[in-house]
Amino acid sequence: MNLANKLTIARIFLVPVFMIFLLTRLQYGEYIAAGIFVLAASTDGLDGYIARSRKQITKLGKLLDPLADKLLVTAALISLVELGKIPAWIVILIIGREFAVTGLRTIAAGEGVVIAASKLGKLKTVSQIIAIVAIMIHDYPFNLINVPVGQIALYVAVIFTVWSGIDYFLNAKKVLRITAK
């Protein structure tokens, strides 16, 4: 169990802690939840950097890292729907894209092809994190000047989500043709 894998596992364990603060309506709970979410999300880049720099990439890490990312973002999005802060169709679209790209990667892996995360995929993740945090903290400080940053960021995240999903499938045409035979 190396440091990178420990960080990934910590991210998974932070998901229920984050949800408790977000959903129990404690005073300042959404702000605490936002802090936990940012902490957990920041471990994503850190665990990958540590694993690569120390040449400690493991099968466990390859399995848990994307799972931890999806658990964190999915838990946040579903919780925000429950709180009435974002529409369900957006969450369905985002989660649907994640299932589709994961399925594509699984098919490609069966053919011995690895589909690495693209720059658009990374932009998608960053835009989702920004949108989630902005919505959780009620657009502070931008709400002071009546600018709905969270909603704007959410629609930017939807654009990157759809765009990166399409991009993955367009770039995987060769893999898809192999498996269609």
N, C-alpha and C positions, 0 to 999 in steps of 0.2 A: 504494500500500500504506500504509494509515493505521495508527495505533497500535492501534485496536480489532482490526483484522484480524491484526496481528502478535501480539497476545495470544491470539487464537483459534488461530492456527497454532502458537504456543508450547504451547498446551494439547494439541494433537494430537501434537506431538513429545515431550511429557512422558509420553504413554501408554506407549510401550515402555520408557522409563527407569523408570517406576513398576513395570511388570511385572517387569523385571529384578530389582529389589530385593525385590519380593514373592515371586517364584517361585524364586530361586536359593538360598534358605535361608542367606544371609549372616548373620553375627551382627548383631543389631538390624535386619536387613533389613526386617522387617515394619513397624517403627517409622519407618524412613527412607521406606519406601513410603507409609505413612500421611501423612507430612509432604509428600511429593511430590503425593499425591492431593489433600490439602487445598489446597496451592498451586495445582494445576491447576484444581480445582473453584472456587476463589475468583476465578480469572480470568474465569469465566462471567459473573458479575454485573458485574464491572469492565469487560469489553469492551463489554457492552451499554450500560452507563452512559456510557462514553466516547463511543461511537458516537452515542448520542442527544444528549448534552450538546453535542457539537461539530458536530452535524448532519452526521455522516459515515457514515450508514447506506448500505451498499453491497450490491449483488447478491451479491458474493463473501462478505460477512459473513453475509448471510441464508442462504446455502448452507452455509458452514462452521461457523457457531456451533452449530446443532442437531446437526450431524454430530459435532463435537468432543465435545459433551456425551454423546451416545450412545456414542461410542467409549470415552470414559473410564469411564463407569458400566458398560458392557457388559464391558470388559476386566477391571475389578475384580470384577464378579460371577462371570464365568466362571473367573477365577483362584481365587476363593474356593471355588468348587465343586471345582476341581482339588485344592485343598489340603484338601478335606473339611471346610470350615468352615461351609458353608451347603448346604442341599439343592437339587438341580438343579431341582425343580419350581417353586421360588420364582423362580429365574432365568428359566426358560421363561415363567412368568407375566409377569414384568416386561418381558422382551424382546418377548414377544407383544403386550403392551399398547402398547409403543413402535411396533411395526410397524403395529398397527391404527390408532393415532392418526395416525401419519405417512401412512398410506394415506388416512385420512379427510381430512387436510389437503390431500393431493394432489388428491383428487376435488373438494374445495371450491375449490381454486385453479383447477382446470379450468373451474369455473363462475364464476370471478371473485370468489370469496368468500375472505377471509382469516380463518382461525381462529387467533386470537392465543392465547398461553399464558394459561391461567386461574390464579386464585389457588390452586385445588386442584392444578393441574399444578405450580406452583411449590412448594407444600407437599410434593408427591410427590418432587420432586427433592431438596429439603432433607432429607426423611426418609430417602431412599436414601443420601445422602452421610453422614449421621450414622450410619446402620446400618453402612455399609461401613467407616467409620473405627473405630467401636467394635469391630467384629469383628476388624479387622486388629490393633488394639492389645490384644487379649485382654481387653476390658472394663476396662482399667486406668483409674482406681484402684478402680472398683466391684467388681472381682474380689476385692479385699481384704476386702469384707464379703459376699462370695458372692451378688452380684446380677448376673444375666446381662443386662446392659444391651444388649449387641449383639443378642442374640436377641429381646429385647423390641422394640428399635428396628427390627429386621428385620421383625417382624410388623406393626408400625405402618406401615412403608414399604409392605408388601403391601396393607394396608387403603387407604392413600392412593393407591397405584397403581391398584387396582381401581376405587375410588370416582371418581378423576379420569378414568379411561378411560370409565366409564359416563357421567359428566357431559359429557364431550366429545361423545359420541354423542347423548345426549338433547338437548343444545343445538344439535346440527347436523341435527336432524330435517328442517328446511326444505331444507337442502342435499341431504340424502339423498333426499328426495321428488323434487327437481328431476332428479337423475341417474337415478332409477328409471324415468323415462318412456322 
